[in-house]
Amino acid sequence: MTKKSGDDGRSTIRDVAARAGVSASTVSRVLGGDYPVSAATRTRVLRAVREMDYVADARAKAVAGVGTPTLAFVLEDITGPSFAHMAYGVEREAARLGHLSLVCSTDGDVRRELEFIGMMRAQRAAAVILVGGAADTPEYRERTRRVADSLASAGSRLVLCGRPPLGPGAPVTVIEYDNEGGAYALVAHVLAQGHRRVLFLGGKPDHTTAMGRERGYLAAHRARGLEPDPELLLHGDFTRDSGHRLMRQALARGPEFSAVVAATDMVAAGALTALHEAGLAVPGDVSLAGYDDIPFARDLHPALTTVHVPYEELGRLAVRTALGHGGESAGEHLLLGTHVVVRDSVAAYGGH
Amino acid sequence: MTKKSGDDGRSTIRDVAARAGVSASTVSRVLGGDYPVSAATRTRVLRAVREMDYVADARAKAVAGVGTPTLAFVLEDITGPSFAHMAYGVEREAARLGHLSLVCSTDGDVRRELEFIGMMRAQRAAAVILVGGAADTPEYRERTRRVADSLASAGSRLVLCGRPPLGPGAPVTVIEYDNEGGAYALVAHVLAQGHRRVLFLGGKPDHTTAMGRERGYLAAHRARGLEPDPELLLHGDFTRDSGHRLMRQALARGPEFSAVVAATDMVAAGALTALHEAGLAVPGDVSLAGYDDIPFARDLHPALTTVHVPYEELGRLAVRTALGHGGESAGEHLLLGTHVVVRDSVAAYGGH
């Protein structure tokens, strides 16, 4: 058995140094991380740390990555229920695979996102998962590419979950779900009920998730040889309050419509209340559909017809892929399917 | 101006050492954190780091606490909308005060909570905020007391937000809201409408938040000289599915009731759907009330009568108090008020 010279029978930094064939100050440098050390030396020291079961100060452990393995998860809005369910999937799968997951909600602030990623790189997080749409600009691609390279150089992996991909060659895993396909199927269902003026309560015009859903709305019309009135396309954000506000505006000023497709279930919830406040029956007077299938979509009255997105499974898959436990290659671009859930909020046009 | 000898005009570790009057290896030790260094030396080195605007490797910066100051926030269930709004308040206020906030959702696993707290201690987080009820056992108090002491020794502060307090002398800030008072006012409102058999869809029987709400239910009855039938008290958890399940059970097997008070709005949402599925009108046949006033409570149909809890403000207050920016003393025990929001889901008994 290897001799352990600490008073309490535990290994000391000198034991580790002897084992690794380096000086105690080199061990300190590796664990401290603030001096350059060759990769070979670093590997030798960390192996000795493990073999000697050396427990340094918790700070040094965390820095050296010999503490609890972690995963990082970045989202824009912690109050959005769809992201919360994805975060739940990440957390459960990370726990199952022995990792702790840390969440940072950035409220859309790029600077805070970069600070958090830097901290997670320093923690040697196994993966950093960025969630939710973004504006797909050259600046976005360049910045995200730098983040991906920086994480890769620290042995960590960047996962983009619903964010725009970076193009070939970037060390990144991309997991998306089919925003456009889901919206296409949903709007085709509404048009098949005979509706011809379908109001669309969309998201921000440069946001990739919002744009995918809007493209699906347009494509479903064009597949039937229809060209929707541009006045039917409204833009806001993905919150309940945005849906309430846009719906009140549309009711006050027009345009005319017989059905409403909301970009998210939260938007639909706000729109539903605005319709009720105006004395309109859903679906008797106006049909309404949402997107996301968050749990309370079925507790709205009428229960909401919507598009099911497997958010929890997306979170689980992101973790499995990033940690190489899924059978999927980390370099793959995965696209998950969505499907329409028909409930009670869409009726045939003029059919009441 | 102090000379900066780096190639790019930035300070090097040698500049910092010269300024602090110590060796470069002592600077490294302070920043690395894995060797004992006297408090005076540590203070001198960190002052020199600040004065020289020395940017070490991000790892060393984080370890030394000279990177972005952070706050940590621990919750049990990231899919619970009330906690999400508290997390949002924490994040916004932390950002306003220049701190990054990290969230860890533990799914109730004490081991993961302790791992995360250890990591945040190592990061020198300014405060660790634990959120949500817990079973108030001697083991809980002892463990949490140890955590508070350990964080205090690292210059960090433990904040308990809705968690049971630890008794006198613990280095901890306690922020609560009045679970019992809110439930008392809500149930008094229901009883004042003439209801005498009020079903209570409660939480876990050993959970302090659930127990506070249950105590308020009982106290409101007793204040009117009533003793509720014990069969009217059901226990589950705080989710939509629990409300749906308990309501179906109660409808199938009894007991009889004319009103339902749910322990959370999510529980009320599930109960509402079960009532609708059974062909019952709310509030025509059965009155229903929730607790929390989460945003979509007003999008349920009928809009839900509930208790408003200032979750976002709780989160903001926790941050201000922990960082000493609120005028409140960190040692104080703060209790925020709640109030009833009367909407459309409670009607007079027999009044339809």
Interface residues (C-beta under 8 A of the other chain):
Chain A: I13 S25 S28 R29 L31 G32 G33 D34 Y35 A56 D57 A58 R59 A60 K61 A62 V63 G67 T68 T70 D77 I78 T79 P81 A84 H85 A87 Y88 E91 R92 A95 L100 S101 L102 V103 C104 S105 D107 D109 R112 E115 F116 G118 M119 R121 A122 Q123 R240 D241 M266 A269 G270 L272 T273 H276 P295 F296 R298 D299 L300 H301 A303
Chain B: I13 S25 S28 R29 L31 G32 G33 D34 Y35 A56 D57 A58 R59 A60 K61 A62 V63 G67 T68 T70 D77 I78 T79 P81 A84 H85 A87 Y88 E91 R92 A95 L100 S101 L102 V103 C104 S105 D107 D109 R112 E115 F116 G118 M119 R121 A122 Q123 R240 D241 M266 A269 G270 L272 T273 H276 P295 F296 R298 D299 L300 H301 A303
